[in-house]
């Protein structure tokens, strides 16, 4: 019988939470986990237990995470829900910051030109017909949008596109696409976003954003979303 | 030390060659020493528009390949002593002309001439790159049509990446009645999209076609609308500030009478 020095187990409504001590060596942790797991005496037919692993202030690499998951996977009765750590790599933090920062560009995107941005784009200038702006986050244009704008290019459907004058050839948000009507002029101070029910891009006045997307200005929004 | 100005448009048929010929002529009228260079290898027309076709002996490719000196290839205009043309080659290999070759020729010409106008071929390929290579300034020609404005926009984007001054715009072939009725893009709309400085507008004028077919640039004629436009642009190139000419027809007494009787 090994005394549990590194792992504390707590039962919650959703399953088990394993608190891993963050001062011991990772190998010791694995050894202990192995012995803990081997002690299980759950009947075969029971529903799998959901596991949440709390690592505390320990950083683990992807490889180590795989190892952890593997150990649980060997035991049929556990499914790992989440592995949570308080710390992230500096690099990851910078990526997050980059991802949520607003990039300011002051130029005209002309026909045949394409501007690709990680994070939010604030463009002071026009996007002319045949020009294209792409951002992984939101797109704000202080100018005339006549070309193509693609927000949330890596799949974030909650991104929006706003422009002082909106008469685009196409709007794309994540993988949703819409083209402008063949007739009619654009509108002043409009924005486009994906309607949650119909999965289509709809246009509205910018002023309504404060109500519908109050989380736009929250820096942590994507960190919270993982 | 002279200044090299490239005249370009992206789209074909908007009037690059006509503009080059007329600006050359009107600059010569203002007693500047001007050299025109045709860089449209294989499809040269500047010599035809200038009426100098029969005087060509050597061409620009001969210069690049050192078969002759630049001064030997230059054709003197039949009307002015201060206007010369360096013709394009009609038959040689297109690839013989390179940006380096152009820069070399233009540097040599700059020592001698006040203005060097480069007629650029349509398109954005090698020919465009050659024409732009040695230029200090660029004039973009467009017509009030969507397709032509789109191509001008593309060209301006490419010019912004080059090491030259921000380009100026010439709007060519303006038909005033169509602009007024809204069937043609109007000047404001074009300026809004392209957002570069306007250096001149030229009305659509049958006289231009007539003059071109005679091999005599219209700028030579004293008072057609188009010739005044071209001469105004030249003065603006020299740095004078000349107001844009009004496109409206002068309303004559008979027109007024017709209006009164409801026949217009």
Interface residues (C-beta under 8 A of the other chain):
Chain A: X108 X110 X111 X112 X113 X126 X128 X129 X130 X144 X146
Chain B: X150 X151 X153 X154 X156 X157 X158 X160 X192 X193 X195
